[in-house]
Amino acid sequence: MKNVISTEKRPIKLWLDDLEEGALEQAKHLANLPFAFRHIALMPDAHQGYGMPIGGVLATEDVVIPNSVGSDIGCGMCAVQTSLQAIEQDTLKKIMGSLRKQIPVGFKHHKKAQDESFMPASPAEDGLDALRIVRGEYRAALKQLGTLGGGNHFLEIQQGSDGFVWLMIHSGSRNLGYKVAHHYNKLAVELNRKWHTSVPEKWQLAFFPLDGRKGQDYLLEMQYCVDFAQANRRLMMQRMQEVVVEQAGDVQFGEMINIAHNYAAMEHHFRKDVMIHRKGATRAYPDQLGIIPGSQGTMSYIVQGRGEPESFMSCSHGAGRRMGRKQAQKELDLATEKERLAAIGVIHGMRNSKDLDEAPGAYKDISVVMENQQDLVEIVVELRPLAVIKG
């Protein structure tokens, strides 16, 4: 831990030195919530989000806050070790070309619905009938399943410090998660306004009591989106593996690590059951494997959790942005960023200034992020990027 801010109702514990003013203000809002539990934890990749800093961990008593999960519910990472010890550039290029045909990126979806057997089961006893938003979006979600999405989502092939080539994916719950998040946050805002709650509306932290029907409805639909996001990554990874075998020959694959970093869950911390909101933060229980990606031009990491109580057993979800998307497009130099990628031999898709929002220069230094959380995780494998497809 780097610092503790004690000026608010609850302490704010930070694992970074370079927190921007907007994120600090949001953290103070969290610390002054009447139902916040014990303290607020900010991971070393923390930066400003909507309502709550991305890279933040919030524990609450008796309520759940949709905006403290965010709009891409269940967004997360998956990674698989291959039996390949090296891979040639020509083969890499063929793999990336095939992946672009197999896995839609950006706003694109499959033209045909995917097999329903890939979809997750409902967490509700009444099945999908209990999930009003999911039920309405189900047919559309069948075409979103196995698609990457946009923004910072990616498919990446990496060389591991363990001597093997790895496959990694970053993606979420697509439009399904957005629809669920938008519906319930809007509903929470309306209800909080009606109840005249003490939480200012401008904080963007409208909540549901856990003992109410709407709060339980949100938790069920949120959980389905978490499960859908994992199923989405699982299907993409399956197709990624098929492409690798097709282009590289006989390849064996290890067990997949598949984790979320946008969700809320009831957990036991400091002798109490509390609702843990992780928004751009990864669970890091003792010995639990996790994934912390860098940018497309820097290292990523397979890590093992240390179970640090003060972070609510959490760690960062990545490097974290140091500048917004529009700022990066205006201020970063395309030639310089492409040279950075070329210097380490990464096959990438950066072509024009619009792509600078995902340039390495838009992100914090991942080595500093990792150094700041040595008490949270232990590095198991370092992964150097070989080829990447950005959403």
N, C-alpha and C positions, 0 to 999 in steps of 0.2 A: 504494500500500500504506500502511496506517495504522499497523501495529504488527507486531512480531515477538516471539513468546514463545520463549525459549531454555532453559527449565528442564527440558525432556524430552529423550529420546534424539534426536528429530528436531525441528527448529524448526517452529513453527506461525506461518504468515504470514496476517495478517488485513487485510481491506479494510473493516473497520468498527470503531467505538468502543464499541458498545453490546451486546456479546455476553453473553447470559445465562449464569449459573453452570452450568446443566445442559449447555448446548452446549459450554462450555469444558472441562468434565470429559470429555465424549465426544471432543473434539478431542485432549485429552491421551492418551486411550486409543489413538487412531489413531497419535499420534506415538511411542508406545512399542511398537507392533507390530514384531516382529522382521524383518518383510519389507516394512515401509514404506520408500519410496524418497525420498530427498532431503529433502522437507519436506511439511507439510500446508498446504493452501490453503483459507481460509474466505472466501467471497464476501460482499459487503456486505448480503445479505439473510439471512445465516445465523441459524438458530435450532435448538433442540433437536429431534431426531427419535428414531428407534429405532436404537440402536447407533452411528449416525453423524449428525452435524449435517446438517440439510437446508441446502443452500447450501454443502456441502463438496466438496472435490476431493481424492481420495486416489490416489496412485500406489503400486503394489505390484510386487514382483519375485516371479515364479513362483507366485502364488496369485491366486484371485478370491474375493471376499466377497459372497455374495448380499444380506446386509443393508446393504451399502454401495451397493446399487442401489435396494433398497426393494421394496415390494409392488405399486406401480403401475409396472411395468416399461415403459419407453418413453413414459411420460407426457411431454407436450410441447405445443408451440404450432404453429398454422399461421395465416397471414394472407395476404390477397389485396387488392390495390388495385383499386377499381372505376373506371369512367369517370364516375361521378356526382360532381358537385361540391357538391351539397347534396341534402338529402332532407327532405321535410315530415313533421311530427309524425304526421299522420293516416296517411301511408304507412308510417312506422316502426311504428306500432301494428298495422297490418294485417300487416306482415312478421313481427313478433314473434308474433302470433297464429297465423299459418300455420306458423312454425317449431316452435311447441309441438306442432302436429299431426303434423309431419313427422319430428321428431327426439325420441325418448324421452329423458327426463332422470331423474336420480336412480337408483333401482334398476330402473326400467322398461326392458324390452327390446322389440324388435320381436316381434309375434305370429308372423310368418312368417320363415323363414330367408331371408337376403339372397342374391343371386346369388354363386356361388362364384368368379366371375371377379374379384370385388373383393378376395378373400383373397390374402395374400402367398404366394409360393412358399417352400418349405422351404429353409433354408440348408444342410441336410444332404444329402450325396450320395444317401443312401437315402430321401430324401423324408420324408414325415410318419411313416413307420415308425420312424425314428430318434428321434422326439420323443414320448416316452411320455405325458407329461402333456398336451401340446398335442393329441395324437391323441385322447385320452380326452375332451377338452373341445371338440373341433372342431365338433361339431353345435350345441352350445350357443353357441359363438362366432359362428356364422353369424347368430344372432338378436341378438347383442351388437354386431355390426358396424354402424356408423352410429348409435351411441347415445352420449349425452354423459357419463353417470355423475353422481356427486354431489360433495359437498365444495366445493372451490374451482374446479371445472370450469365453463366458461362459453361461451356464444355472445355475441358483442358486435359491434355496428355502431359505427364510430368516424369522426370527422372528422379528417383528416390535415392537418398543417401544410404539406403539399405541394399542398393545395387539392382533394384528392379524398377521397371516402368509402371507408373500408376495412372489411373483414370479418375477424373474428378468432375463433379457437376454441382453447380449452384443454381437452385431454382425454387419456386414456391407453388402456391395454390392457384395461380393464374386468375382469371376473371371470377371464378367461383369464390375465392377468398375475399376478393375486393368487394363483391356484392354483399356477402355476409357482414364484413367489417363496416361497410357504409350504412347498411340497414340498421345495425344495432347501435352504432355510434349516434346516428341521427335520432333513433328512438330514445337512447339514454339522455341526449341533450334535451329533448322534449319533456321527458319525465323529470329530469333535474330542475328544469325551469318551472314545471308545475309544482314540484315539492319545495321550491324556494330554498334549495340547498346552500350551504355555506361555501361551497366550492365555486369560485368565479367562473362564469361560462367562458371567458376569454382564455382561461388556462387550457381549454380543450381536453379536460379530464373528466368528462361526464361518466357516471358509474351506475351500476346495478347492484342492489342488495343481493347477497347470495341466497337469502331465504325467500326471494320473490320468484315468480314464474318467469319473468323476462330475463333475469340473471341466469336461471337454469337453462332457458332456451338458448341464450347466447353461448353458454359453455358447451352445450351439445353440438351446436352448429360449428362453433370454433374448433372443437375436437375433430369433427368430420373433415374440416378443411386442413387441419394438421395431418390427418391420415391420408387425405387426398394428395397433399404435397409430397408426402413420403412415397406414395404409390406412383406419382408422376415422375419422381427421380428414379424410382426402381425400374420403371418401364424404359426411360431414356437410357439408363445404365445397361439394361439388357440389350437394347439396340446398339449401343455403343460397343459392347462386347462382341456382338455379332459382326459388326463392321471390322473390328480389329482382327478377328479370326479370318474373315474373308480376305483381308489385305495382307495379313502378317503370318498366316498359316496356323499351325497347332499352338494354341495359347491356353494356359490354365489361369483361373481367376480365384483370388482369395475371397474371404467373407466380406460382404459390403458393410461399411460404416455409413449410417444414414441418420442424420440428426437435424433437429429444427432449432432455429434461433429467434422465432417470433411466436410466442404463445404464452398462455397463463395456465398454471397447474397448482393444485393443492399439494403442499409439501410441508415437511416437519423441520423447522429451524428454531434454534434457541428454545427448545422444549415447548413449542407451540405449533399447531397446524395453521398455516397462513397461505394466502393466495400469492404465489410468486409470478410476477409478470416479467418476462424476459423479452425485451425489444432490441433485437440486434445483440443478443448475448447467448452464450452456449452453456448448457449444463456441464459442470465439471466435478461430479461426485468422485470420491476416492477410486482410483484405478479405471475410471470410465474413459473410453477412447473418444476423442473428439477431433474436429477438423478446423483449423484456422487458416483461411486462404489469404494470400497477399494480393497484389495487383497482378495483371497479366505479364508484368515484367520483373516480378520479384518472387521470392520463395513463398511456398505455402507449407503448412505443418500438420502432421498427424501428432496429436498430443494425448497425454494421459492426465486426467484430473487429479488434483491433490486434495480436493474436498475442503477447501478453505472456508470456514464458517462465515467470516466477515464479508465475503462476496456472495453469500447465500449459495456457496458451492457453484460458482459461475466463472466464466472467463470471456474474453473477447470473441466476436464472431468473424473478425477479419482485421484488416489494417485500419479501416475507418477513413472517411473522406477528410481531406484537409481543405478542400474548396468545393463549392457547389458546381453543379453540372454546367450552368450557363457561364459561371466565372471561369471554369476550366476551358471552355470553348473559346472564350475571349482572350485569356491570358497565356495559355500554354502554346508553345511553338510546335507545330506539326512535325517539322523536319527533326527537331531535337528529340521528340518523343519516339519517332520511328527509329532514329539512330540508337536510342536506348534499347529498344527491342532487338534491333539487328545485331547489336554488340554481344548479346547473349544467345543469338541464334533462334529466337522465338518466331514460329510461323504464326502470323496474326492477320487480322482483317482491318487494321486501321488504315483508312484511305483518305479521309478529308477532315476538315476542322470539326465537323459534327461528331466525329468519333473521339474527340479529345476529352469528352466527359468521362470516358473510361480509360484514359491514358494513365500510365504509372505515376506521372507527376501530379495527378489529382488526388492521390492517396497519401496517407501518412507513411512514415518509414516503418515497415513491418518489423525490422530488427529492433527498433526502439519499443514498439508495441510488445514484442515477445520478452524483451528484457524487463519491462515494467510489470509483467505478470508471472515471474518466476515462482512466486509463492502460490500461484493458482494452478499452473500446469507444468508438466515435464514434457519436453520435446522427445518424441519417439522416432519420427522420420522427418527429414527435411526434403522438400520436393521442389525441384527446379523446373520451371515451365519449358516445354518443348514446342507445343502448338496449342492455340486457343481459338475458340469461336465465341464471340460476345453476342449477347442478345441485342 
